[in-house]
Amino acid sequence: MGVDGKPEGHYDERYERAAREGIDRTSGGTFRAEFIHDPDLPEWLRYRGWWSFMQCFNPDARIGNTDGSVYCAGLDTVFLRDLPRLVAALDDVGADVAGVPCPTDGKYNSFAFRVRRGTPGANAVWEALVEQKPPQAKMEHLFVRHHCPSLGVIPPGLVISYKGEAGYGWAGPPQGTDDAVAIAFHGRPRPHEVAGDVRNPLKRLVTQCWKP
């Protein structure tokens, strides 16, 4: 389970500790956390925020499983429970690249995703990225949508948006936390700005599960 992140930027060492703890706790030690840092990236891909996700498509990157599969989530993901259920859902999608449905349009989103590196779909994304370097699209998930010929999404509700649950209307409707495996913050507020606040059930859940 790879988690993107740049501790020298927005996310410091607390986020790596919380990701390790969350992945270990919710998988029973089945999965190992790996981290993508800017020095690990090609120079033209460094310091570009969410675009560090794209290293998961790099056929030469030394990350992921020996079979070429990489499972990725952002460092601002709060893991709640039963991570193998999310991994199984991603594996059940037959496409070369699988992600969670965007809460606003239901299409591929990179809150959490799985790439089978070396497949035609993954290679098409990486080759397009290398040709453009640096990338011209606004967001990396839109780039993947445009360039990947083998793309799928899992059922909704397994990875939910903090902003959607908190009532930010533009982030999509609330999906509920009872069946969710993880909460994606995707920007501000960030987990450390919410953890410790127990004034409502959503914030209490983040406080309980984000342990830096």
Protein Blocks (a to p, Z undefined) as FASTA:
>chain_A
ZZdddfklmbcfklmmmmmmmmmmmnnomaccddddfklpcfklgonljmmmmmmmmmkb
cgdjfkopacdddfkbccfbhkllmmmmmmmpmbfbdcdddfklopacfkbacddehiak
lmmmmmmmmmmoccfbfblklmmmmmmmbdcdddehjaccfklmnopaknopaebjklpc
bdcfeiaddfklmgopakbfklmmmmmmmcZZ
